[in-house]
Amino acid sequence: MKFPKYTPNPLLKDLPDYVKDSANFDKIQTQLYASLQSPHSHAEVIDWHKCFDCMQRVADHKNMMIKFGFKTPAMYLEWKKVMSVIKRRVPLIQK
């Protein structure tokens, strides 16, 4: 039986090796989630949009995504999907 030639995912081929390493998935996810956390909440979306602190957090989150190498939201979502499949299928590597 002959296996097909490996072709990298075109969305993920430009990511740095640190981000591609499945052992760093939880660390990256934690940092991204923490960048959006806030000590306060808003009842309405419009209040959230008017809040300077919350908009600053969104801008910081965007800059962090760029720092990790994600150029588009689709790239991030594809990376997240691939890493969750790897984590589910190969649990021993994560320990």
C-alpha positions as CSV (number, residue, x, y, z in Angstrom):
1,M,0.0,0.0,0.0
2,K,1.3,3.4,-1.0
3,F,0.6,6.4,1.2
4,P,-0.2,9.7,-0.5
5,K,2.4,12.4,-0.4
6,Y,2.1,14.7,2.6
7,T,0.9,18.2,1.7
8,P,0.7,20.8,4.5
9,N,-2.5,22.7,5.1
10,P,-2.2,25.9,3.1
11,L,-3.8,27.9,6.0
12,L,-1.4,26.6,8.6
13,K,1.9,26.3,6.7
14,D,3.0,29.9,7.6
15,L,2.6,29.5,11.3
16,P,5.7,29.4,13.5
17,D,6.9,26.1,14.9
18,Y,6.0,27.1,18.4
19,V,2.4,27.5,17.5
20,K,2.4,24.2,15.4
21,D,3.6,22.2,18.4
22,S,0.6,20.5,19.9
23,A,2.2,20.6,23.4
24,N,1.8,24.4,23.4
25,F,-1.9,24.4,22.4
26,D,-3.2,24.8,26.0
27,K,-0.7,27.6,26.8
28,I,-1.6,29.6,23.7
29,Q,-5.4,29.1,24.2
30,T,-5.0,30.2,27.9
31,Q,-3.1,33.4,26.8
32,L,-5.7,34.2,24.1
33,Y,-8.6,33.7,26.5
34,A,-7.0,35.7,29.3
35,S,-6.5,38.6,26.9
36,L,-10.2,39.0,26.6
37,Q,-11.2,38.5,30.3
38,S,-12.5,41.5,32.1
39,P,-13.3,42.2,35.7
40,H,-16.7,43.7,34.7
41,S,-19.6,42.8,32.4
42,H,-22.2,44.6,30.3
43,A,-25.9,43.9,30.1
44,E,-26.1,45.0,26.4
45,V,-23.8,44.6,23.5
46,I,-23.9,48.3,22.8
47,D,-22.6,49.0,26.3
48,W,-19.8,46.6,25.7
49,H,-19.0,48.4,22.4
50,K,-18.9,51.8,24.1
51,C,-16.6,50.6,26.9
52,F,-13.0,51.8,26.3
53,D,-11.5,49.1,28.5
54,C,-13.3,46.3,26.6
55,M,-12.4,47.7,23.2
56,Q,-8.7,48.0,24.4
57,R,-8.9,44.3,25.3
58,V,-10.2,43.4,21.9
59,A,-7.3,45.4,20.3
60,D,-4.8,43.6,22.6
61,H,-6.3,40.3,21.6
62,K,-6.0,41.1,18.0
63,N,-2.3,42.1,18.4
64,M,-1.7,38.9,20.4
65,M,-3.2,36.8,17.5
66,I,-0.9,38.6,15.1
67,K,2.1,38.0,17.4
68,F,1.3,34.2,17.4
69,G,1.3,34.3,13.6
70,F,-2.5,34.1,12.8
71,K,-3.2,36.4,9.8
72,T,-7.0,35.8,9.7
73,P,-9.7,34.5,12.0
74,A,-10.1,31.5,9.6
75,M,-6.4,30.6,10.2
76,Y,-7.0,30.6,13.9
77,L,-10.1,28.5,13.7
78,E,-8.5,26.0,11.4
79,W,-5.5,25.7,13.8
80,K,-7.8,25.3,16.8
81,K,-9.7,22.5,15.0
82,V,-6.5,20.7,13.9
83,M,-5.0,21.0,17.4
84,S,-8.1,19.7,19.1
85,V,-8.2,16.6,16.8
86,I,-4.5,16.0,17.6
87,K,-5.1,16.4,21.3
88,R,-8.1,14.0,21.1
89,R,-6.2,11.3,19.0
90,V,-2.8,11.5,20.6
91,P,-3.4,12.1,24.4
92,L,0.0,10.6,25.5
93,I,2.0,13.3,23.8
94,Q,0.3,16.0,25.9
95,K,1.6,14.6,29.2
